Amino acid sequence: MHEPNVSRALPLLFAAALAGCTVGPNFTPPAPILPPVWQGAAAVPTTTDARWWRSFDDPVLDALEARAGSANLDIAAAIERITAARIERGQARAAGAPQVEGQAGYSRERLGTAGIASVTQTVLGVTPTKTPPKGVDFDLYSAGVGASWELDLWGGHRRQAEAAQASVDATEAAARGVRLSVEAEVARSYVQLRGLWDERRIAQQDAAIADRNAAIARALLARGLATPIDLAATEEKQRALRGEIVELDQQAAATQRALAILVGGTPDTAPFDRAALQPRKPLPAVAARLPSDVARTRPDIVEAEARLHAATAQIGVVQADFYPRISLTGLFDIDVLSLSDFGWNARSTSIGPSLSLPIFSGGRLQRQLDLRRSEDRSAALAYRQTVLTAWREVDDALSATRAATERTDLSDRDLAARRETLARVEARYARGDIALPPVLDARQSALAAERAVVRQRVATALAHIQLHRALGG
């Protein structure tokens, strides 16, 4: 007879739930501590292609990056973490929804007729006699549906869903960071591998010259025109160059295996066809995006901001526990002793609100709130540290790129000068003005300059890669 009163109260409870406030601080994105423009770099808006490696204009590198994007295990694991974060977000949202559970059961039970059970003898089908049975067996069938809904009057569930969404955003940003790291590592390994191959080619040419110098030294020694010390010096240079070739082979093999794993292959497979390599092309200048654009796109900054958002929302989750909770509960149940009695008239129902209010918790709630506030402050400090680290990395990368470009220009000039000297020496040798050893020395000098150019171009390419990574891609 109380059900009409409850039905009249339900609209009021729904209105109270809809009008409920949301406790806890609202999140405001922090202003990143970044300069208006990067030091010594022209400011440009974000218009660059996310596939930044295409600036190398290398089809082989493009293919490697595509393979890594679809087959790299680190990227696959990061994507799986996104899936898990989204599942947790769904759980957080479902926590504030009405919960409905159904149940059905059967049991074979026995009650003794002595003691308290004696008052139910008639219900259990026991006819009162002077010597009643010691117990009675019966079947119990039950079926029912229960429902409950905690009204989110103070926004605790909403804050939990907000924190879960921020965690999803942080996980997605972290996954973009993993992808960027893999992309950069693929480019680095590829550039280093080609550089090692070029150095080996030059070392082989240098070793061939050393072989000729050793042969000349042996001939001169046989004629009494050189000393054993002269021969020992040339042979020492021979051994050093052969050892250097072995070292370059080992480094190239290790780099190739690392690259194969990065693109989803196995260590014993070649990551690309060496015959498909094309001559390197000059690298274009990297456009340094505006610091404000970097703050919005660099994965670690976006992740740190999302972590801060989640920590701020968790304060509201805990603060909601300080306030009363109102839940609506309902139960529809049928319990019968025989299946023949199963029907509408055997139903039992209950519906109504319940109120719970924290009175004493030994300071647990306050400690939880203090902990969440501390975590929020820690997340704010982590965000600030991430931004400052990004600032330093961008400035370092810009400085390294400029220095590498200047050193490459100097190396190119030195190589041109040594090749010009070699041409003059070879011309004199062709005229018969000088012997062969000065020509071989000039060739070795030119090869040393060429090796310096190879190393410097690799360093320049690596600096460009690091700058792209520091800028967020």
ROTIMAR-254493 format. One record per residue (C-alpha): x, y, z; residue number from 1. Coordinates in Angstrom, 1 decimal, padded with zeros to 4 digits. Example, Ala and Ser with C-alpha at 12.3 -4.5 7.8 and 13.67 -1.06 7.14 Angstrom:
2
- x:y:z:n
- 012.3:-004.5:007.8:1
- 013.7:-001.1:007.1:2
END
This chain:
473
- x:y:z:n
- 000.0:000.0:000.0:1
- 003.1:002.2:000.1:2
- 003.8:001.9:-003.6:3
- 001.8:004.9:-004.7:4
- 003.7:007.1:-002.3:5
- 007.0:005.8:-003.7:6
- 005.9:006.4:-007.3:7
- 005.0:010.0:-006.4:8
- 008.4:010.5:-004.8:9
- 010.4:009.1:-007.8:10
- 010.0:012.3:-010.0:11
- 011.3:014.4:-007.1:12
- 014.3:012.1:-006.7:13
- 015.0:012.2:-010.5:14
- 014.9:016.0:-010.4:15
- 017.3:016.1:-007.5:16
- 019.7:013.8:-009.3:17
- 019.6:016.0:-012.4:18
- 020.1:019.2:-010.4:19
- 022.9:017.7:-008.4:20
- 026.2:019.6:-008.3:21
- 029.6:018.3:-009.2:22
- 032.0:018.7:-006.4:23
- 035.8:019.0:-006.8:24
- 037.9:021.5:-008.9:25
- 037.2:021.9:-012.6:26
- 040.2:021.3:-014.7:27
- 041.8:024.2:-016.5:28
- 044.6:023.4:-018.9:29
- 047.9:024.9:-017.6:30
- 049.8:027.4:-019.7:31
- 053.0:025.8:-020.9:32
- 056.2:027.6:-020.0:33
- 057.7:028.0:-023.4:34
- 059.3:030.9:-025.3:35
- 057.3:032.8:-028.0:36
- 059.8:031.5:-030.6:37
- 062.6:029.0:-030.5:38
- 066.1:030.5:-030.2:39
- 067.6:031.2:-033.6:40
- 064.7:029.6:-035.5:41
- 062.1:031.1:-037.7:42
- 058.6:030.5:-036.4:43
- 056.2:028.8:-038.7:44
- 052.6:027.4:-038.1:45
- 051.9:023.7:-038.0:46
- 051.5:022.7:-041.7:47
- 054.1:019.9:-041.9:48
- 053.2:016.3:-042.9:49
- 053.0:014.0:-039.9:50
- 055.1:011.6:-042.0:51
- 058.2:013.7:-041.3:52
- 060.6:011.2:-042.7:53
- 059.5:011.9:-046.2:54
- 061.7:015.0:-046.0:55
- 064.6:012.6:-046.7:56
- 063.0:011.8:-050.1:57
- 064.1:008.1:-049.8:58
- 061.6:005.4:-051.0:59
- 063.5:002.7:-049.0:60
- 063.1:004.7:-045.8:61
- 059.4:005.3:-046.6:62
- 058.8:001.6:-047.0:63
- 060.6:000.8:-043.8:64
- 058.5:003.3:-041.9:65
- 055.3:001.9:-043.3:66
- 056.3:-001.6:-042.2:67
- 057.2:-000.4:-038.7:68
- 053.9:001.4:-038.4:69
- 051.9:-001.8:-039.0:70
- 054.2:-004.5:-037.6:71
- 056.4:-003.1:-034.8:72
- 055.7:-004.8:-031.5:73
- 056.1:-001.7:-029.3:74
- 053.5:000.1:-031.4:75
- 051.2:-002.9:-031.2:76
- 051.6:-003.0:-027.4:77
- 050.8:000.7:-027.1:78
- 047.7:000.3:-029.2:79
- 046.6:-002.6:-026.8:80
- 047.1:-000.3:-023.9:81
- 044.7:002.2:-025.6:82
- 042.1:-000.6:-025.8:83
- 042.5:-001.4:-022.1:84
- 042.1:002.3:-021.2:85
- 039.0:002.6:-023.2:86
- 037.6:-000.5:-021.5:87
- 038.3:001.1:-018.1:88
- 036.5:004.2:-019.3:89
- 033.5:002.1:-020.2:90
- 033.5:000.6:-016.7:91
- 033.7:004.0:-015.1:92
- 030.7:005.2:-017.1:93
- 028.7:002.1:-016.4:94
- 029.3:002.6:-012.6:95
- 026.8:005.4:-012.6:96
- 024.1:003.6:-014.6:97
- 021.2:001.6:-013.0:98
- 022.2:-002.0:-012.2:99
- 019.7:-004.8:-012.8:100
- 020.3:-008.4:-011.7:101
- 018.3:-011.5:-012.2:102
- 018.4:-014.7:-010.1:103
- 016.9:-018.1:-010.0:104
- 017.6:-021.0:-007.7:105
- 016.5:-024.3:-006.4:106
- 017.4:-026.0:-003.1:107
- 016.5:-029.1:-001.2:108
- 016.3:-028.1:002.4:109
- 015.6:-029.7:005.8:110
- 014.3:-028.1:008.9:111
- 014.0:-029.6:012.3:112
- 010.5:-029.4:013.8:113
- 011.8:-028.7:017.3:114
- 012.5:-025.2:018.5:115
- 011.8:-022.2:016.4:116
- 010.8:-024.3:013.4:117
- 007.9:-025.7:015.3:118
- 005.8:-022.6:014.6:119
- 006.0:-023.3:010.9:120
- 004.9:-026.9:011.1:121
- 001.6:-026.2:009.4:122
- 003.3:-024.2:006.6:123
- 005.8:-027.0:006.1:124
- 003.0:-029.6:005.9:125
- 003.6:-031.3:009.2:126
- 000.4:-032.3:011.0:127
- 000.6:-031.6:014.7:128
- 000.7:-034.8:016.7:129
- 001.9:-036.0:020.1:130
- 005.1:-037.3:018.4:131
- 005.9:-034.9:015.5:132
- 008.7:-035.9:013.2:133
- 012.2:-034.7:014.0:134
- 012.5:-032.8:010.7:135
- 010.9:-032.2:007.4:136
- 012.3:-032.1:003.9:137
- 011.0:-029.7:001.3:138
- 011.9:-028.1:-002.1:139
- 012.4:-024.3:-002.4:140
- 012.1:-022.7:-005.8:141
- 013.0:-019.0:-006.2:142
- 013.2:-016.5:-009.1:143
- 013.5:-012.8:-009.1:144
- 014.9:-009.5:-010.4:145
- 016.7:-006.8:-008.3:146
- 017.6:-003.3:-009.4:147
- 019.5:-000.5:-007.9:148
- 020.6:003.0:-008.9:149
- 022.8:005.3:-006.9:150
- 021.8:008.9:-007.8:151
- 024.9:010.9:-008.7:152
- 023.9:013.9:-006.7:153
- 027.4:015.2:-006.1:154
- 029.0:014.2:-009.4:155
- 031.3:011.5:-008.0:156
- 030.5:009.2:-010.9:157
- 030.8:012.0:-013.4:158
- 034.3:012.9:-012.0:159
- 035.3:009.2:-012.3:160
- 034.2:009.1:-015.9:161
- 036.0:012.4:-016.5:162
- 039.2:010.9:-015.0:163
- 038.8:007.8:-017.1:164
- 038.5:009.8:-020.3:165
- 041.6:011.8:-019.3:166
- 043.4:008.5:-018.8:167
- 042.4:007.4:-022.3:168
- 043.7:010.7:-023.7:169
- 047.0:010.2:-021.8:170
- 047.3:006.6:-023.1:171
- 046.6:007.7:-026.7:172
- 049.3:010.4:-026.3:173
- 051.7:007.9:-024.9:174
- 051.0:005.6:-027.9:175
- 051.8:008.5:-030.2:176
- 055.0:009.0:-028.3:177
- 055.9:005.3:-028.8:178
- 055.1:005.6:-032.5:179
- 057.3:008.7:-032.8:180
- 060.1:007.0:-031.0:181
- 059.9:003.9:-033.3:182
- 059.8:006.1:-036.4:183
- 062.9:008.0:-035.2:184
- 064.7:004.8:-034.3:185
- 063.9:003.3:-037.7:186
- 065.3:006.4:-039.5:187
- 068.4:006.5:-037.2:188
- 069.2:002.8:-037.8:189
- 068.7:003.2:-041.5:190
- 070.9:006.3:-041.8:191
- 073.6:004.7:-039.6:192
- 073.5:001.4:-041.5:193
- 074.1:003.2:-044.8:194
- 076.9:005.3:-043.2:195
- 078.6:002.1:-042.0:196
- 078.4:000.6:-045.5:197
- 079.9:003.7:-047.0:198
- 082.7:003.7:-044.4:199
- 083.5:000.1:-045.2:200
- 083.7:000.9:-048.9:201
- 086.2:003.7:-048.1:202
- 088.1:001.5:-045.7:203
- 088.5:-001.2:-048.4:204
- 089.9:001.3:-050.7:205
- 092.3:002.5:-048.0:206
- 093.3:-001.0:-047.3:207
- 094.1:-001.6:-050.9:208
- 096.4:001.4:-050.8:209
- 098.0:000.1:-047.7:210
- 098.6:-003.2:-049.5:211
- 100.4:-001.3:-052.3:212
- 102.5:000.7:-049.8:213
- 103.5:-002.6:-048.1:214
- 104.4:-004.1:-051.4:215
- 106.6:-001.1:-052.2:216
- 108.2:-001.2:-048.8:217
- 109.1:-004.9:-049.3:218
- 110.6:-004.2:-052.8:219
- 112.6:-001.3:-051.4:220
- 113.8:-003.3:-048.5:221
- 115.0:-006.1:-050.9:222
- 117.0:-003.5:-052.8:223
- 118.5:-002.0:-049.7:224
- 116.6:001.3:-050.1:225
- 114.4:000.9:-047.0:226
- 114.7:-000.4:-043.5:227
- 112.7:-003.1:-041.7:228
- 111.2:-000.3:-039.6:229
- 109.7:001.2:-042.7:230
- 108.2:-002.1:-043.6:231
- 106.9:-002.7:-040.1:232
- 105.1:000.7:-040.2:233
- 103.3:-000.1:-043.5:234
- 102.3:-003.5:-042.2:235
- 101.0:-002.1:-039.0:236
- 098.8:000.3:-041.0:237
- 097.6:-002.7:-043.1:238
- 096.5:-004.7:-040.0:239
- 094.8:-001.6:-038.5:240
- 092.7:-001.1:-041.6:241
- 091.8:-004.8:-041.8:242
- 090.7:-004.7:-038.1:243
- 088.7:-001.6:-038.8:244
- 086.9:-003.4:-041.7:245
- 086.0:-006.2:-039.3:246
- 084.7:-003.7:-036.7:247
- 082.6:-002.0:-039.4:248
- 081.1:-005.3:-040.5:249
- 080.2:-006.2:-036.9:250
- 078.5:-002.8:-036.3:251
- 076.7:-003.0:-039.6:252
- 075.4:-006.5:-038.8:253
- 074.2:-005.4:-035.4:254
- 072.5:-002.3:-036.8:255
- 070.8:-004.4:-039.6:256
- 069.4:-006.9:-037.0:257
- 068.1:-004.0:-034.9:258
- 066.4:-002.5:-037.9:259
- 064.9:-005.8:-038.9:260
- 063.2:-006.1:-035.5:261
- 062.0:-002.5:-035.6:262
- 060.1:-003.1:-038.8:263
- 058.5:-006.4:-037.5:264
- 061.0:-008.9:-039.0:265
- 063.3:-011.4:-037.5:266
- 067.0:-010.8:-036.8:267
- 068.1:-013.1:-039.6:268
- 066.2:-011.4:-042.4:269
- 067.4:-008.3:-044.4:270
- 065.1:-005.4:-043.7:271
- 065.4:-004.1:-047.3:272
- 067.0:-004.9:-050.7:273
- 070.4:-003.2:-050.8:274
- 070.1:-003.0:-054.6:275
- 067.2:-000.6:-054.2:276
- 069.2:002.1:-052.5:277
- 069.4:005.4:-054.2:278
- 072.0:008.2:-053.9:279
- 071.4:010.4:-050.9:280
- 069.7:013.8:-051.5:281
- 070.4:017.0:-049.7:282
- 068.3:017.4:-046.6:283
- 066.0:020.4:-046.5:284
- 066.0:022.8:-043.6:285
- 063.6:021.6:-040.8:286
- 060.8:024.1:-040.2:287
- 060.7:024.7:-036.4:288
- 057.0:024.8:-035.5:289
- 055.8:027.5:-033.1:290
- 056.2:026.5:-029.4:291
- 052.5:026.8:-028.9:292
- 052.0:024.2:-031.7:293
- 054.6:021.9:-030.1:294
- 052.8:022.2:-026.7:295
- 049.6:020.9:-028.4:296
- 051.2:018.1:-030.4:297
- 054.3:016.8:-028.7:298
- 053.1:013.5:-027.2:299
- 054.8:013.7:-023.8:300
- 053.4:017.2:-023.1:301
- 049.9:016.1:-024.2:302
- 050.2:013.0:-022.0:303
- 051.4:015.0:-019.0:304
- 048.5:017.4:-019.3:305
- 046.0:014.5:-019.5:306
- 047.6:012.9:-016.4:307
- 047.1:016.2:-014.6:308
- 043.5:016.3:-015.8:309
- 042.9:012.8:-014.4:310
- 044.5:013.6:-011.1:311
- 042.3:016.8:-010.8:312
- 039.2:014.8:-011.5:313
- 040.0:012.2:-008.9:314
- 039.8:014.9:-006.2:315
- 036.1:015.3:-007.0:316
- 035.6:011.5:-006.8:317
- 036.9:011.5:-003.2:318
- 035.1:014.7:-002.2:319
- 031.8:013.1:-003.3:320
- 032.3:010.5:-000.6:321
- 031.9:013.1:002.1:322
- 028.3:013.7:001.2:323
- 025.2:011.6:001.6:324
- 024.4:008.9:-000.9:325
- 020.9:008.2:-002.1:326
- 020.1:004.9:-003.9:327
- 016.9:003.6:-005.4:328
- 016.4:-000.1:-004.9:329
- 013.8:-002.5:-006.1:330
- 013.1:-006.2:-005.8:331
- 010.7:-008.6:-007.4:332
- 010.9:-012.1:-006.1:333
- 008.9:-015.3:-006.2:334
- 009.6:-018.1:-003.7:335
- 007.5:-021.3:-003.7:336
- 007.7:-024.8:-002.3:337
- 006.2:-026.4:-005.4:338
- 006.4:-025.5:-009.0:339
- 002.6:-025.8:-009.2:340
- 002.4:-022.7:-006.9:341
- 004.6:-020.6:-009.2:342
- 002.6:-017.6:-010.3:343
- 001.8:-013.9:-010.0:344
- 000.2:-014.3:-006.5:345
- 003.4:-015.8:-005.1:346
- 005.3:-012.6:-005.8:347
- 007.1:-010.4:-003.2:348
- 008.1:-006.9:-004.1:349
- 009.9:-004.0:-002.5:350
- 010.9:-000.6:-003.8:351
- 012.2:002.6:-002.3:352
- 015.1:004.9:-001.7:353
- 017.9:004.4:000.8:354
- 020.2:007.0:002.3:355
- 023.8:006.5:003.6:356
- 025.7:009.2:005.3:357
- 029.4:009.0:006.5:358
- 029.6:009.8:010.2:359
- 032.9:008.5:011.4:360
- 035.7:006.9:009.4:361
- 038.7:007.4:011.6:362
- 040.0:010.1:009.2:363
- 040.1:007.7:006.2:364
- 038.2:010.0:003.9:365
- 040.3:013.0:004.8:366
- 043.5:011.1:004.2:367
- 042.2:010.0:000.8:368
- 041.4:013.5:-000.1:369
- 044.9:014.7:001.0:370
- 046.4:011.9:-001.0:371
- 044.5:012.9:-004.2:372
- 045.5:016.6:-003.7:373
- 049.1:015.5:-003.3:374
- 048.9:013.4:-006.5:375
- 047.4:016.4:-008.3:376
- 050.3:018.6:-007.2:377
- 052.8:015.9:-008.3:378
- 051.1:015.7:-011.7:379
- 051.4:019.5:-012.1:380
- 055.1:019.4:-011.3:381
- 055.5:016.5:-013.8:382
- 053.8:018.6:-016.4:383
- 056.1:021.5:-015.7:384
- 059.1:019.3:-015.9:385
- 058.0:017.7:-019.2:386
- 057.5:021.2:-020.8:387
- 060.9:022.4:-019.6:388
- 062.6:019.2:-020.9:389
- 060.9:019.7:-024.2:390
- 062.1:023.2:-024.4:391
- 065.7:022.1:-023.7:392
- 065.5:019.2:-026.2:393
- 064.2:021.5:-029.0:394
- 066.9:024.1:-028.3:395
- 069.6:021.4:-028.2:396
- 068.3:019.8:-031.4:397
- 068.2:023.2:-033.2:398
- 071.8:023.9:-032.0:399
- 073.0:020.5:-033.1:400
- 071.4:020.8:-036.5:401
- 073.0:024.2:-037.2:402
- 076.4:022.9:-036.0:403
- 076.1:019.7:-038.0:404
- 075.2:021.7:-041.1:405
- 078.2:024.0:-040.7:406
- 080.6:021.1:-040.0:407
- 079.3:019.3:-043.1:408
- 080.0:022.3:-045.2:409
- 083.6:022.5:-043.9:410
- 084.0:018.7:-044.5:411
- 082.8:019.1:-048.1:412
- 085.3:022.0:-048.6:413
- 088.1:019.9:-047.2:414
- 087.3:017.0:-049.4:415
- 087.2:019.2:-052.5:416
- 090.6:020.7:-051.6:417
- 092.2:017.2:-051.0:418
- 090.8:015.9:-054.3:419
- 092.2:018.9:-056.1:420
- 095.6:018.2:-054.5:421
- 095.3:014.5:-055.5:422
- 094.6:015.5:-059.1:423
- 097.8:017.7:-059.1:424
- 099.9:014.9:-057.6:425
- 098.6:012.3:-060.0:426
- 099.4:014.7:-062.9:427
- 102.9:015.1:-061.7:428
- 103.2:011.3:-061.4:429
- 101.9:010.9:-064.9:430
- 104.6:013.2:-066.2:431
- 107.2:011.2:-064.3:432
- 108.1:014.1:-061.9:433
- 107.5:012.0:-058.7:434
- 107.3:008.4:-057.6:435
- 104.2:006.5:-056.7:436
- 104.4:006.8:-052.8:437
- 103.4:010.5:-052.7:438
- 100.4:009.6:-054.9:439
- 099.3:006.9:-052.6:440
- 099.7:009.3:-049.6:441
- 097.5:011.8:-051.4:442
- 094.9:009.2:-052.1:443
- 094.8:008.1:-048.5:444
- 094.4:011.7:-047.5:445
- 091.5:012.1:-049.9:446
- 089.9:008.9:-048.6:447
- 090.2:010.2:-045.0:448
- 088.5:013.4:-046.0:449
- 085.7:011.4:-047.8:450
- 085.2:009.3:-044.6:451
- 084.9:012.5:-042.6:452
- 082.3:013.7:-045.0:453
- 080.3:010.4:-044.7:454
- 080.4:010.6:-040.9:455
- 079.4:014.2:-040.9:456
- 076.5:013.7:-043.2:457
- 075.3:010.9:-041.0:458
- 075.6:013.2:-038.0:459
- 073.6:015.9:-039.8:460
- 070.9:013.4:-040.7:461
- 070.7:012.2:-037.1:462
- 070.5:015.8:-035.9:463
- 067.5:016.3:-038.3:464
- 065.9:013.2:-037.0:465
- 066.3:014.3:-033.4:466
- 064.9:017.7:-034.2:467
- 061.8:016.2:-035.7:468
- 061.4:014.0:-032.6:469
- 061.9:017.0:-030.3:470
- 059.3:019.0:-032.2:471
- 056.8:016.1:-031.8:472
- 057.1:014.7:-035.4:473
END
